[in-house]
Amino acid sequence: MRISAGHCRQLGATPEHDGVNFAIWARLASRVELLLFASADDTTPEVIPLSPRLNRTAYYWHIHIEGIELGQRYAYRIQGPWRPYYGTRFDADKVLLDPYGRSIELGANYDRWAAARPGSNLAECAKNRVVDTRHYDWEGDKLPAHSLSRSVIYELHLGGFTKSPSSGVDPTLRGTYLGLIEKIPYLQSLGVTAVELLPVFQFDPQDSPKGLSNYWGYSPMSFFAPHAQYASGEDPLTEFRDMVKALHRANIEVILDVVYNHTAEGGDDGPTFSFRGIDNEAYYILDANQKDTNYSGCGNTFNGAHPVVLRMIMDSLHFWRQEMHVDGFRFDLAAILSRDESGQPQANAPTLRTIDTDPRIADIKLIAEAWDAGGLYQVGSLAGARWREWNGQFRDDVRRFLRGDDNAVMPFVERLCGSPDIYHYHHADPEKSINFVTCHDGFTLWDWASYNGKHNDANGEQNRDGCDHNFSWNHGQEGPSEDPQINALRLRQAKNMMVATLLSVGSPMLLMGDEVLRTQHGNNNGYCQDNDTCWMQWQPDAMGQEMFRFMKELIQYRKHLFQRPEQESMPLSLTEILRHSEICWHGVNAAQPDFSPHSHAIAMSALSSETRLALYVLFNAYWEPLTFNLPSPPKGVGGYWRRILDTALPSPEDISTFGMPLEGLTREYLAQPRSSCLFICGADDFY
């Protein structure tokens, strides 16, 4: 090896000039050592000390080494002041990961807690690997660039999607990036336009209750390295890009669930394997006693307001967009990024505005979970106009109305219309709202209809974890039932939930497996259940198969319900129609909506002057049948109402196959208890 000073123009390990340039920001360090390992489990690395005179520029330490090849394992040790009362927590014994490392290897002897105990963790540490991301053949890959009005987002766990033997995926590919590729035809048949992947940044699988594993992945060790355990071989970057390229060929976008609000180092008693040992007071928001704040609910809070941390977040976003070709990001607990360096919320947060206005990611989707675990709730008020938001109020209000709660009809109406009461001046941009009734965090769709309370005992926390406010209903029996009437009602309610989600103004998001009625047996917090509890179920029963058909057809109507008469090849989405339609509300009698506290039924009609077609959707959340007097077909439309769906009817009558003739109706329609219906009227040659 030939060693020279190197530079700090690019952080991380950068292959160049027949070698590698290493650079790291460590402003308070008095000594930095680069460790070069011969293998994943090497405990006697070559130690290369960096000279403060030759290898330091301002706050940066750097070195160039010729002769190092791709795949070289490396890490750092950094010496500095141990002053916990001032927020600095250097430990020269701890092996530290490179914050800009593109690849992480845990090794067979990796032990998370060795980095928390006194002394060296050299035998149990994680290591970085040198990689070169410049020479991948994208074969002309292009982003699908679906508009949000036409998007149907499918939230899935990359590992859990194919880990079950029932997936039929090759055993060597189950739970991997390449395994997901094998299931792309399934995603196409369902009709979704984007997959939203739970975290794929390298996370710590040991950050979980004893005896269990971290399944969800909300425990990042790096913001640049793809999770190595999702790769079938030793090259997770290539396998991840192969997956993205294959999804793009299928016209499906890739949205990443990103965690820039905390790290896997946990609270003050957690391990030191990167940021804490490099500059604790810069990377984390500390309280007045220089202890970790916990606005994330995971032990620490990342300091996104610090200029170096913000630059790293932006560099990470640029990397995943430009080098990995992802189509968007969903920011976990995004409200944390509105807090300043002392943890106080800012009304017009520079960090959020920087992300919102950055030109290098101007062509991708930005989705925020606009709250945090510290009580900050910014749904409807997050800084920046490009942000779209998970609408948790949509989930709660739709669940309450369909469950039959009082005082629920008016909030339900607001949610159907894109939540103008929440987004106010954004109401002209209805895709601001990401509408969902289920996600990874909480009950699945089938469990919402099967359990009154959570059943999280398997998590080892005495059922104290997970949300207690699920607005669920077991429909007469807790858990699985052999009663055909109970199961039929549960299935009908599941369909009702999807009708509300897919026929509302905004962008719908679906949870992996809801389309086949996947159950987690009442566990509403499966973060540590890397097993059949949370894996995708690939052999649905008869009810699951019926639900899949219903969802598939409903998604088709969502995306292509109306066609432009003058340009048949350019269908208008439902949201685009409703944005420019005359909307009327109805009760059981036309034009007489009942918005009283005890109302459990509502109907809406929308006339599109552009397509000369009208739709009428009704929801009967009452426990008895109701006869609805349908409004007259709007002037200029003519014809008569035709039924598209009725969730009370047996399959396949519950929803007409997209593109097939529709059954005509009289002016009265008997809506069965707890059902929803969709009708359309217009030209006889609609199809």
N, C-alpha and C positions, 0 to 999 in steps of 0.2 A: 504494500500500500504506500501511496505517496500523499502526504498531508500538506494542505495549504490553508490559507486564512478563510477562504469562502466568503459568503456575502449573506445579507438579510433581505434581499429583494423579494424573495419568495419563502414563506415559512413552510416548515415540514421537511421531508426528505425528497429532494428533487434530483432525478437522474440528469446529469449533464457532464460533458467533457470527459468521457471515459471514466466517470465516477459518479459520486453522489454529493450534493450539497445539503448539509443539515443546518437548520436555523430554527431557533426557538426564542420567544419573548420571555425574559426572566429578569425584570428590572432590579429586583432586590437581591439577586443571587450573588454570593461571594465566590462560589466555585461551581462549575458545571462539568460533569463527566458524561461522555458518550459511551454507552455500553454496546458492544457488538457481540452477538450470540451466534454460536455455531449451529444450534438447533432449537426447537421449540422448548425443550426441557434442559437446555444447557444451564449449568449453575456456576460456571467459571468463565464469564465473558472477558473479552479483551477490553480493558478500560483505557479510554483516550481522554485525558484531561484537556480542557479548553483553556487557553491562556487569556487572562483578562486584557492583556496588552495586544495580542495578535488576533484573538477570536471574539472580540466584543466591539460592537458599535452601538453607542447610546444604550438602549434597553435590551439589545438583541445579542445573542450568542450564536456563532456560526462557525462552520468548518467544512472544508471540501476534502474528500478522500477519493483518490483515484484507485481503481482496482476493485471497488465494491460492485457486486453484481445484483441484479434484481432478485428479490426473495430474501435478501439479507435481513436478519432479525436485529432489532436495535431498541434501545430505550435510554433513559437518562437517570442520573442521580444529581440532585441539586442541593447545595449547602447554602444556608442563609440564616438569618436570626430566628430563634424560637422565642417569639413574644406573643403568646396567645392573647394577652391583655391589650395588644395593639392590633390583633387580627392576623399576624403572620405566624405560620405554622410549618416552617421548613423542617425536614427530617432527612438528613444526609444518608440514612440507611435505606430509605425506601426507593424502589425502582419505579420510575415515572414514565407513563405513556406520553407520546408526542401529541399535543392537542390537534395538530394538523395531519396526523398520520392517516394514510389512506387504507391501511390494512392492519388488523389486530389479530393476534394469535393467542389463545388462552393456554394451550398446552395441557397435557394430561395431569400435571401436578398443580394446576392453578387453584388457588385458595383465596377467595375474597377477603377473608378475615385475617389472613397473614399480613395484609397491608394496614390493619388496624391495631395489631399487637406491637409492643416495643421490639426493636431490633430489625434485622434485615428480613426482607421477603424475597430475596434473590431466587430461592428454590421454588417459590410458588407464584411468581409474578406473571402478568400478561406482557406481551411484547408486540412491538410494531414490526411490520415487514415493509421493505422498500418495494414500491411498485411504480410502474410507468403507465399512465392512463392515456398517453397520446396516440397510440397506434391501433386503436380498435376500428374495425371496418363496420361502419353503420349502414352500409349498402343503401345510401339515399334515404335514410329514415326521416320521416316528417311527422310532426305533431298532428294528431287528428283535429285539434282546435275546435271541439264542439262548443257551441254557445251554451251558456248556462240554462237558457230557456228550453233547450233540447236535451239536456243532460239528465241521465238517471245514474246516480252514483251508487256503487256497491261496496260497502265497507267489509273488508275481509282480513283475516289473519293469515299471513303468508304461509307459516308453518302448518297451522291447524286446518288449512283448506284441503290439503292432500295427505295429511299424516295417517288418517284412518286406512286400514287395509281395504275397507269397502270402496275406497277411491278408485281402485283398479290401476293406480299408478305403479310403475316399476318400483319395487321395494327400495332400490338405491336412490330413487329420486323423490320419495315421499317427504313432504315437508320442506321442499327446496324451491329455489327460483325456477329450476328446470321442470320440476313437478307441476308448477302452476301452468307452464306452457301447455302441458298435455290437457289441461282443463279449459283452455281458451274456447273450444267449440261449445262447451256448456255455457260459458258466459255469453257467447254470441246468441245461442238459442234462447236464453232468457231475455236478451235485448238490452242489457245495460250498456252504457256508453263510457263508463269510467270505473276503475277499481281504486278504492282508497285503502291503502295498505297500512295496517297497524305498524308501529315503529320497525324500521329495517336498519336504522343506525346500529352499530355494534352495541349491544347491551350486555349487562352482567346477568347471566342466567342464575347465579347464586344469590341475587338480591331478592330474597323471598323468605317466607316462614320456614323454619327448620324442617327438613325432609321433603320440601316441595321446591318447585323451580319457578323462576320468573317466566311467565308465559306471554303476557301481553307485550313486554319489551319496553315499558316506560321507565327505563333505567339506563340512560345512555352513558357509555364510556367514551364515545367519540361522536363528533358531528360530521365526519367525513367518511368513515369506514363502514361499508355494508356489513351486515351481521354475517360472520363467517359460518355460523352453524346452519344457515339457510342455503349453504352451497353444498353440492354433492361432491365437489373436489376441492382443490387448494386455491382456486381463483374466483373468489366471490364477486369481484368487480366485473369480470367477463360474464359470469353467469347472470348477474343482475342485468347487465346490458343486453344480453341475449333475450331475457324475459321482456324487457321494455320494448325491444325491437319487434318481438313476436306479437305483443299486444297491440302495438301501433299498426302492424300489418293487418290486424283484425279490426282496426278502427276503434280501439279501446284506449282511453287515456289512463295514465298512471299518476295518481295523487299520493303523496307520502304524508303520513301522520308524523310530524316532527316535534321533538321535545327540546325546546330551547329554554325551558324554565327551571330545570334542575338537572342534576347528574347523579350517577350511581354511587358517588362518594357519600351520600347520606348526610346525617347530622354530625354534630361535633364528635361523637364517638364512632363515626364511620371510618372506612378505610381511606388511606392516602395513596392513590395510584395515578394522579395526574394533576388536575387544577389546584387542589388544596396544597400540594407540595411545590407548586410553581409560583403562585401568588394568590393566596387564600383571600386576602382582603380586596383584591381586584375582581376575582372571578365570582365571588359570592356576596350577596347582600347580608350584612351582619347587623345585629342590634346594638344598642348602646353599650352593652357589656362585651361586644365583639364575639358574640355567639351567633351561630347560624340562625337566620330567620327561616320560617317554614310556611311561606305562602303557597308552596306547591303541595303540601301534605306528604311530601316524600323526604323530609329531613333537611333540605337546604333550598335556597332560592338563587338561581343564576342571576348575575348582575348585568342584564342586557343593556343598562344605561351607561356602563363604562365604555369608553371609546374603543379599547382594545377588544373587549368582549363583543361589542356591536360589530366591529370589523370582522371578527371571526364568524359571527352569525351570517353576515352578508357573504363572506367568502364561501361558507358552507352552502348557502342557497345557490350561489353562482356555480359551484362545483356540481351540485345535483342537477341543475338545469342544463348547463353547458356540456359537462363531461358525461353525464348519465342520462340526459334527455327526458327527465321527468316533466310532467305536464302541470303540476300544481303541488301545493302544500296545504295541509291542514295543521294549524298550530295548536298544539295541546296547551291548555290554560294560557291562552294568548294575552289575557288581561294582565298577567305578571309583567309583560314587556312594557306596560304603561307605567310601571313603578320606577321612581328615581333611585339613586344609589343608596338612599336611606330607607327605601321601601315605601315611600309615600306616592300615592297615585297622582299622575299628571293628566290634566284635561286634554292636552294636545301632545301626546307623548312623542318625543323625537325618534325613539326606536321604531315605533309602529309606523310613523310617517316616513322614515327612511326606507323601510321595507316596501311600503305602499307606493313610493315614488321612484324606486330604483329602475332605471331603464333596461338593465340587463335581465330583469325578470318581468318585464312589462307584458310579455305575451303568455303568462301562465296564470293559473287560478290561485287565489289566496283565500283560504277559508280559516276562520278563527273560532276557537272555543272561547267565547268572550267572557270568561269568568275565571276565578282562581279559588284555591282552598282557604284563602285568607278573608273571604267574604266580599271580594270585589266582583261586581256583576255589571258588565258593560254591554250586554246585548242591546243593540240599537244605538250605542253611543261610542263604539270603538273608533279611535282616531284613524282617519284615512278613508277615502271614498271607494277604493277598489276592494276592500275587504268584504267577503261574504261571511255569514255567521251561522254556526249551529244554533238553531232556534229551539232551545230547551222548552220554551213556553208552548211551542207547537205540540211537542210530545205530551206534555202534561194536560193541556186543554183538550186535545183530541181524545186522550184516554179517559178523561173525566166525562166528556159528553157521551161517548159510546158506552161507558159503564152505566150511564143513566143518572148521573149526579144532577142535583138541582143547581141553579145559577151557572149553568155551563153552556147555554146556547149562544149567548153573545160572544164570549171568548172563542167559541168554536167558529162562529161566522168570521171573526177577525182573522183567525188562522187560515181559513179557506181563501181569504182575499189577499194573502201575502203579508199579513200582520202589519197593516198600516198604523195601528195604534202603537206599535213598537218602533217602527222605522221612520215614522213621521215624514220628514222631507225626502226620504229615500223611497217613498211609496211609488214614485214613477219608475223605480228600478226594482221590481218585485223579486228578482233573483237574489236580492240581498239576503233573503231567508233560505237557509238550507233546512228543508222540512224533513223530519224523521220522527218516528214513534218508537224505534228501538235502535240501539247501537251496542257496541261491545260492552259498555258499562251499564249494567242493568239487566232486566228480564229480556229474554228473547220474546218474539211475538207469541209463540205458543205458551210460554210460561206466564206471560201477562194474562192469558185467558185461563190459566190452570192453577194459579196460586194466589192466595190472599196475602201471603207474607213470604219473605225471603227464607231460604234454607241453605245457609252458607257454612254449616258445621264442618264440612270437609276442609275449609280453609284454615282451621286451627285457631280461630279467634273467637270461639264461643258465640258465633253468629252475631258478633258486634259490628262486623265490617259490612260494607255495602249500604246502599240507600234504603231508608225505611219508608220513603214516600214514593210508592210505585204506582198508585192509582190503578191497581190491578183488581181482578175479580176471578175467583175460581169457578164461577157459574154453578155452584152447588156441591162441589167436592174438591178437597185439597189434593192436588197432584193428579197422577194418572187415573183415569176412570174407564170402567167397562160399560157405563151407561150410554147407550147410543144417542139419547136426547141431549145429554150434557156435551158429548163430543161434537154433535151436529151444531149446537149453539156456539161452542168454542170456535169451530171452523168458520161459521158465519161471521163471528166477531173478528176473526183474523182477516177475513176478506174485507169487512167494513173498514178496518184500520188501513188496509192498503188502498182502498178506494179513496179515503180521505187524504192519504199521503200523496197519491199519484194524480189526483184531480184538484189539488190545491195550487194556488199561484205561488211560485217559488221553484226551487230546485230540489227534487226528492232524493233522499238517501235511504238505501235499504241495508239491512244487516245480513251478513252471510248466513245462509241457511233458513231464513224466515220463509223463503219461497217453498221450502219443503217441510215447514213446521218443526225445525230443529229445537230440541229442548236441552236445557242445562239442569234439569231436575230441580228447578227452583233456586239455583245458585245465581244470584244477581251481581256477583263480583268475582268472576272467574280468572282473575289476574295470575293466580298461581296454579291453575289446573291445566297442565299440559298433558291432557289425556282425553278419553272419549267424552268427558263432560263438556268440553268446549270445541272439540274437533267437528268439522263438517260431517254430516251424516249423508252418505251417498246411496243408501238403500231405503228410501222413504216408504212408509206404508201407504195404503190406499188414500188416506186423507192428505198425506204429503204430496202424492202425485196429483191429486185434484187441485191442491193449492198451487202447485207449480204451473199447471195449465192456466189457471185463473190469472196468476201473476204475469205469465208470459203474454197473454192476450191483452191484459190491462196495460202493460207497458207499451205495447204496440199502439193502443188507442191514445195513450199519453203523448207519444211522440208524433203520431201521424193522424190525429183525429180529423183535421181539416186540410183541404187542399186548395191552393190558389186556383181559381177557375182559369186564369189566363196563363198560368205556368204550372202545369200539373206536376212537374218534376220538383217543385219547391213547396213542400208541405209546410203549413204553419203549425207550430206547436200549440198545445193547449194554453200555455202561459201567454204566448203572443196573441192568441185570440182574445183571451180574457182581458188583456191590457187595453184592447181597443174595442171592447164590446159594451153594449148597454146591459147592465146587470140588474135583475129584479129579484126580490126575495118573496117567498111564498110560504104559507102554512098548508094545512090540509085544503084550504080554499085558496084559489089563485089570488095573488097580490095581497094576501092577508097573513103576513108572517106573524108568528107568535114568539115574541122575545121576552116573555115573562119568566120569572125565576123558575117556574115549574114546567116550562116547555121542554119537551124532549124530541121535537121534530122540526125540521127546517128543510126548505127546498130553495134552489137557486136556478134561475134561467139566465142565459147569456145569448145575445144576438150579435152575430158578427156581420156588420155591413159589408165587410170586404169579401166574405165568402158566401153570403146569403144563406147561411146555415145557423141553426140555433141548437143549444143543448139545454137540458133540464136534468139536474141531479137532485135527488132527495135522500135524506137520512132520517129514518125512523128509529130513534133510540128508545122508544117507548116499549113497554112490555106487553102491549096489545096491538093487534093490527089496526091500521088507520087507512081510510079511503082518501086519497088525494085527488082533488079536482084539478086536472092539468090546465095550465093557461092555454089560451088559443094560440095557434102558431103565429108568430110575429108577422106583421104586414111586410110584404115583399119577399117572404120566404115560401109560404104556401105549403101544401102537402099536409102531412099529419105526423104525429110523434111515432118514432120507432124505438123499440127497446134494444139497448146494447147490453145492459147487465142488470141482474137482480140477484143479490147475494142470498136470497131466501130460496131460490130455485135449485133443484138438484143439478149436478154437473151432467152433461155439458150445457144445460140450458142457462146456467148461472151467468155465463158471458158468451156472447156470439163470437165465433171465430172472425178475426179481423179480415175484412175484405169480402165476407159472405153477406147475402141479403139479410136485412133486419126485419123482424116481425112488427107489423103495425099495431097501433093501440087505439082504444076508444078514449073519450075525454076523462074517464075515471080510472084510477088505478089503485088496487088494494095492496098496500105495502105491509108485509108481514112484520111481526115484532122484531126489533133489533136487526133491521135490514137497510141496505142502501141500493139505489137504482140509478141508472143513467139512461136518458133518452135523447134522441136527436131528431130534428126535422129539417127538411130542406128539399132540394131537387130530388126527383125520383131516381135520377142516375148518380146518386151520391158516390157510389163505388164504380 
